[in-house]
Each structure stands twice: as structure tokens, then as C-alpha cells.
Amino acid sequence: MSTGEPRVAAPRGTLARLVRSELWLIYRRRRNLVGAVVLSSVPVIIAVAVRASGSRDAQAFVFDQITDNGLFVALAALTVELPFFLPIAVAMISGDAIAGEANLGTLRYLLVTPVDRTRLLAVKMIGVVVFTASAVLLVAGVGALAGLALFGGGPLVTLSGSELSFGAGLGRLAMVCGYLTVCLVALGAIGLLASTLTEQPIGATVAVLAITLTSQILDALPQVSAIHPYLPTHHWLAFGDLLRDPVALGGLWPGLASAAAWTAVATSLAWARFTSADVSS
């Protein structure tokens, strides 16, 4: 470590306190609360719009089933928000993780405390993971509540044409949330890496969004199909395999492996950068 910081043993319970402090900072910021309102408004808009129009879109299975089972509002909202709104939320939090502290001049004081850089980076990553999971669950939860209130529950029709009980449908929705959380955590790890490379959080956030949009554009071009499996966004929509009966694991394992690989590589690079860089602010 280039700054020659003293190695002081961290008091017992320091990590837990840092995690609580990090989560408190994340969830009390007004911009994050505004973002939560935006995320939760989309499923409500979808539910009200479908209820008001009473129309069915035969070309979109998830939207077609909304009037039959309110749980599909949650799935529709996740589908709509996955390309842009959820990545924005994750990019804002992860891009601000280290760069935000440096920009405010508080990073230097954090490193003076008896907590080494690896532990601090771990706290930031835990904050990204918790926020990502909560953002996905917020969209799904509000969507499910709005859908059940306007359309009721009942059996869930799968992509295979079979029906699952309401309880089994909730389980499938929970699995979808888990899968998307893993995928978006990989994006958060990329954001954490970008956050260690700059002292401007907006720059890190824009970089993550640029990577996300570029990945989605490349994924839509058949001319570069050879690189599609390696793009961070390529496997996101594979959560549809969780709506088959039985669950089709063929598309899920590559998605989980890709997310794990991106998370491991980006987090390792962030650690290498953060533990060796000079911190002056």
C-alpha cells in the first residue's frame, strides 16, 4: 500500500457497524428515495393502464396474462425496468460508493480509522448488493400488490402452458427476483470498479450506464453474435426460463456463471486499484 497506513487491528463489531452506517447513508439520501419512488411508480402505472384499457397484448405473454393473475404485473414491471431504470439505480449507488467519499473529502478520514482498505471495499460492496436486492424486490413487491389489488390472484400460467398454484407462482416470482439480483450485482461490481478510478461519482455512474447501453446495443447486432455470451447484459432476460414448467435450467446456468465471472473480475480489479492507489481526499 503506497500510503504506508498503519496496520491496526479492527475492533470487534467494526464491520457490522460500518455496514449499518453504509446502509443508513444509502437509504436516507433524498436522491435515492426519489429513485425508489420512480422505480415503484412503474408497476403501478402498468397495473392502472391495463385495468383502464382492459386490453390484452397477444404478442407479449407477460402482459397478456396480467388480467388473469395480478402477479404478472410484477413480472411485467421487472421486464420493463430491467433495460434502463434498474441499471440506473444500481449505477448511481455503485458509482458513488468510493468516488462519492473521495469527492466529499471523507474517504481519507475513513482510512484513518482502524479499518483497512479491503474491509472498507467489502462494506461498499455489501451496500451495493443489499441495495440491488431491495430495488428488485421493491419493483416486484409493489407490482404484485398493485396487480393483486386490481386483478386478483389465482393459478399462474407458465410459458409451457401449464398452471401453477398461487403459492408456487409466488415462489417463481421470488426466484426471478433472485436471478435478476445476481445479474445486477455484476453491474454493481463494474460500478464499484469505476468508482475506484475517479473522484467524480457522476463520471462513474455515466461510465456504468455507457457500458450497459453499449452491451445491449451489441447484443442486438447479429453481426457480433460471437461475443454475445460474454456481454454483461446478454443473459438478463433468461429469467423467462423460470416461468416454464419444469424450470428450464439450460439458460439460467450460463447467466449465473456470467454474472459470477463479471462480479469476480470487476471486484478483484477494484480491490487491486483501491488497495494500491494514493488517497489524497
Wavefront OBJ file of the C-alpha trace (Angstrom):
o trace
v 0.000 0.000 0.000
v 1.583 3.201 -1.193
v 0.407 5.414 1.652
v 2.055 3.366 4.374
v -1.073 3.269 6.530
v -0.542 1.600 9.909
v -1.957 -1.868 10.352
v -4.230 -1.573 13.367
v -6.474 -4.427 14.337
v -10.104 -3.500 13.846
v -12.232 -3.692 16.979
v -14.756 -6.497 17.154
v -18.025 -5.479 15.545
v -16.440 -2.788 13.363
v -17.580 -4.427 10.118
v -21.189 -4.669 11.291
v -21.169 -1.020 12.371
v -19.695 0.064 9.051
v -22.298 -1.919 7.130
v -25.121 -0.373 9.179
v -23.645 3.079 8.610
v -23.304 2.456 4.880
v -26.895 1.259 4.554
v -28.112 4.214 6.594
v -26.326 6.587 4.227
v -27.750 4.841 1.176
v -31.367 4.713 2.297
v -31.605 8.188 3.810
v -30.335 10.139 0.819
v -33.105 12.066 -0.878
v -31.999 11.189 -4.393
v -32.192 7.501 -3.542
v -35.656 7.974 -2.035
v -36.745 9.778 -5.205
v -35.303 6.917 -7.232
v -37.302 4.446 -5.145
v -40.473 6.393 -5.915
v -39.684 6.243 -9.644
v -38.986 2.505 -9.511
v -42.197 1.777 -7.620
v -44.324 4.017 -9.841
v -43.747 1.917 -12.967
v -45.635 -1.200 -11.786
v -48.489 0.981 -10.550
v -48.690 2.716 -13.939
v -48.690 -0.657 -15.725
v -51.438 -2.051 -13.495
v -53.649 1.029 -13.796
v -53.108 1.300 -17.561
v -54.031 -2.336 -18.185
v -57.022 -2.059 -15.863
v -58.240 1.103 -17.557
v -57.815 -0.200 -21.102
v -58.841 -3.781 -20.449
v -56.791 -4.778 -23.491
v -54.592 -7.829 -23.921
v -51.397 -7.950 -25.953
v -51.186 -11.385 -27.505
v -47.591 -10.743 -28.596
v -46.314 -10.302 -25.043
v -47.011 -13.267 -22.780
v -46.338 -11.438 -19.505
v -48.616 -8.512 -20.352
v -51.223 -10.827 -21.851
v -51.639 -12.657 -18.537
v -51.954 -9.593 -16.273
v -55.748 -9.557 -16.293
v -55.806 -13.236 -15.279
v -53.292 -13.032 -12.428
v -52.030 -9.887 -10.714
v -48.595 -11.445 -10.121
v -47.852 -10.814 -13.775
v -47.803 -7.066 -13.043
v -44.637 -7.674 -11.030
v -43.091 -9.675 -13.873
v -44.126 -7.057 -16.435
v -42.648 -4.253 -14.310
v -39.339 -6.114 -13.932
v -39.244 -6.677 -17.695
v -39.886 -3.004 -18.415
v -37.437 -1.652 -15.843
v -34.617 -4.114 -16.461
v -33.093 -2.452 -19.546
v -32.785 1.060 -18.078
v -34.381 2.028 -14.759
v -32.870 -0.705 -12.580
v -29.383 -0.262 -14.135
v -29.599 3.479 -13.416
v -30.369 2.783 -9.769
v -27.505 0.300 -9.428
v -25.111 2.580 -11.335
v -25.890 5.521 -9.056
v -25.205 3.574 -5.869
v -22.118 1.702 -7.049
v -20.625 4.703 -8.832
v -20.985 6.762 -5.680
v -19.519 4.103 -3.366
v -15.861 5.204 -3.410
v -15.895 8.219 -5.715
v -18.579 9.894 -3.625
v -16.431 9.650 -0.480
v -13.421 10.997 -2.361
v -15.468 13.840 -3.838
v -16.720 14.887 -0.392
v -13.258 14.560 1.132
v -14.360 11.891 3.627
v -12.500 8.920 2.139
v -9.222 9.993 3.680
v -10.773 10.150 7.158
v -12.397 6.749 6.736
v -8.983 5.252 6.028
v -7.550 6.794 9.203
v -9.884 4.658 11.310
v -8.688 1.157 12.277
v -10.268 -0.382 9.172
v -8.109 -1.487 6.266
v -8.993 -0.793 2.663
v -10.067 -4.349 1.908
v -12.627 -4.250 4.700
v -13.886 -0.844 3.582
v -14.255 -2.055 -0.003
v -16.138 -5.111 1.281
v -18.538 -2.828 3.156
v -19.161 -0.822 -0.002
v -19.807 -3.998 -1.978
v -22.216 -5.279 0.675
v -24.070 -1.981 0.409
v -24.334 -2.411 -3.371
v -25.625 -5.980 -3.008
v -28.230 -5.062 -0.388
v -29.436 -2.059 -2.353
v -29.657 -4.059 -5.588
v -31.726 -6.758 -3.911
v -34.000 -4.181 -2.288
v -34.525 -2.346 -5.599
v -35.557 -5.545 -7.384
v -37.819 -6.577 -4.505
v -39.377 -3.099 -4.396
v -40.399 -3.287 -8.046
v -41.682 -6.839 -7.685
v -43.419 -6.195 -4.374
v -45.234 -3.059 -5.488
v -46.149 -4.760 -8.765
v -47.544 -7.812 -7.000
v -49.565 -5.741 -4.542
v -50.955 -3.466 -7.261
v -51.722 -6.412 -9.513
v -53.442 -8.450 -6.827
v -55.470 -5.430 -5.751
v -56.720 -4.750 -9.286
v -56.841 -8.218 -10.849
v -56.737 -10.730 -8.012
v -54.643 -13.877 -7.807
v -55.231 -17.448 -8.803
v -53.216 -20.039 -10.727
v -50.181 -18.822 -12.634
v -49.990 -19.882 -16.288
v -46.443 -20.827 -17.286
v -44.744 -20.420 -20.651
v -45.199 -24.175 -21.031
v -48.979 -23.772 -20.865
v -49.433 -25.494 -17.517
v -50.819 -23.884 -14.369
v -49.106 -23.429 -11.014
v -50.815 -22.744 -7.715
v -50.737 -19.212 -6.340
v -48.132 -20.205 -3.761
v -45.938 -21.805 -6.412
v -46.347 -18.656 -8.505
v -45.040 -16.556 -5.620
v -42.088 -18.922 -5.385
v -41.326 -18.470 -9.080
v -41.518 -14.686 -8.675
v -39.059 -14.894 -5.777
v -36.711 -16.959 -7.956
v -36.936 -14.355 -10.721
v -36.025 -11.643 -8.204
v -33.066 -13.687 -7.012
v -31.788 -14.275 -10.539
v -32.087 -10.626 -11.540
v -30.374 -9.546 -8.326
v -27.373 -11.732 -9.153
v -27.231 -10.279 -12.681
v -27.479 -6.682 -11.481
v -24.904 -7.223 -8.723
v -22.423 -7.924 -11.531
v -23.258 -4.486 -12.919
v -22.789 -3.063 -9.427
v -19.332 -4.632 -9.250
v -18.432 -2.911 -12.513
v -19.702 0.330 -10.999
v -17.579 -0.225 -7.896
v -14.524 -0.651 -10.124
v -15.368 2.559 -11.987
v -15.814 4.293 -8.635
v -12.217 3.482 -7.661
v -10.899 5.067 -10.854
v -12.272 8.574 -10.351
v -13.203 11.111 -7.711
v -16.329 12.154 -9.622
v -19.317 9.892 -8.823
v -21.293 11.187 -11.801
v -18.445 10.085 -14.059
v -18.511 6.571 -12.622
v -22.300 6.427 -12.952
v -22.209 7.553 -16.582
v -19.481 5.010 -17.332
v -21.622 2.162 -15.978
v -24.645 3.316 -17.957
v -22.500 3.595 -21.099
v -21.291 0.025 -20.586
v -24.865 -1.179 -20.050
v -26.269 0.523 -23.134
v -23.308 -0.492 -25.290
v -23.734 -4.093 -24.171
v -27.429 -4.033 -25.035
v -26.749 -2.481 -28.454
v -24.078 -5.065 -29.278
v -26.385 -7.819 -28.060
v -28.945 -6.719 -30.646
v -26.471 -6.927 -33.548
v -26.321 -10.389 -35.147
v -23.036 -9.448 -36.838
v -21.229 -9.714 -33.490
v -23.070 -12.773 -32.202
v -19.750 -14.406 -31.284
v -19.329 -12.030 -28.333
v -22.955 -12.081 -27.172
v -22.473 -14.733 -24.450
v -19.728 -12.620 -22.870
v -21.710 -9.390 -22.655
v -22.829 -8.445 -19.120
v -26.453 -7.909 -20.188
v -26.860 -10.860 -22.566
v -28.382 -13.300 -20.064
v -30.664 -10.903 -18.186
v -33.876 -11.977 -19.905
v -33.128 -15.648 -19.280
v -35.317 -15.301 -16.174
v -38.150 -16.306 -18.511
v -36.931 -19.896 -18.131
v -38.096 -19.702 -14.520
v -41.641 -19.357 -15.854
v -41.552 -22.745 -17.554
v -42.808 -25.995 -16.091
v -40.497 -27.554 -15.168
v -37.901 -24.805 -14.820
v -35.517 -24.794 -17.801
v -32.031 -24.567 -16.317
v -30.237 -24.527 -19.665
v -30.379 -20.750 -19.986
v -30.068 -19.954 -16.289
v -26.706 -21.560 -15.540
v -24.853 -19.553 -18.215
v -26.463 -16.386 -16.867
v -25.425 -17.138 -13.293
v -21.910 -18.118 -14.422
v -21.563 -14.931 -16.471
v -22.740 -12.756 -13.573
v -20.371 -14.522 -11.174
v -17.457 -14.075 -13.567
v -18.134 -10.369 -14.120
v -18.562 -9.847 -10.379
v -15.336 -11.668 -9.531
v -13.242 -9.913 -12.171
v -14.601 -6.418 -11.513
v -14.366 -6.782 -7.728
v -10.804 -8.102 -7.973
v -9.759 -5.193 -10.177
v -11.469 -2.751 -7.812
v -9.583 -4.295 -4.883
v -6.258 -4.115 -6.740
v -6.863 -0.473 -7.615
v -8.212 0.655 -4.252
v -5.585 -1.041 -2.112
v -2.686 0.405 -4.106
v -3.855 3.905 -5.049
v -2.794 7.072 -3.237
v -5.711 8.764 -1.485
v -5.419 12.499 -1.001
v -9.061 13.478 -0.478
l 1 2 3 4 5 6 7 8 9 10 11 12 13 14 15 16 17 18 19 20 21 22 23 24 25 26 27 28 29 30 31 32 33 34 35 36 37 38 39 40 41 42 43 44 45 46 47 48 49 50 51 52 53 54 55 56 57 58 59 60 61 62 63 64 65 66 67 68 69 70 71 72 73 74 75 76 77 78 79 80 81 82 83 84 85 86 87 88 89 90 91 92 93 94 95 96 97 98 99 100 101 102 103 104 105 106 107 108 109 110 111 112 113 114 115 116 117 118 119 120 121 122 123 124 125 126 127 128 129 130 131 132 133 134 135 136 137 138 139 140 141 142 143 144 145 146 147 148 149 150 151 152 153 154 155 156 157 158 159 160 161 162 163 164 165 166 167 168 169 170 171 172 173 174 175 176 177 178 179 180 181 182 183 184 185 186 187 188 189 190 191 192 193 194 195 196 197 198 199 200 201 202 203 204 205 206 207 208 209 210 211 212 213 214 215 216 217 218 219 220 221 222 223 224 225 226 227 228 229 230 231 232 233 234 235 236 237 238 239 240 241 242 243 244 245 246 247 248 249 250 251 252 253 254 255 256 257 258 259 260 261 262 263 264 265 266 267 268 269 270 271 272 273 274 275 276 277 278 279 280 281
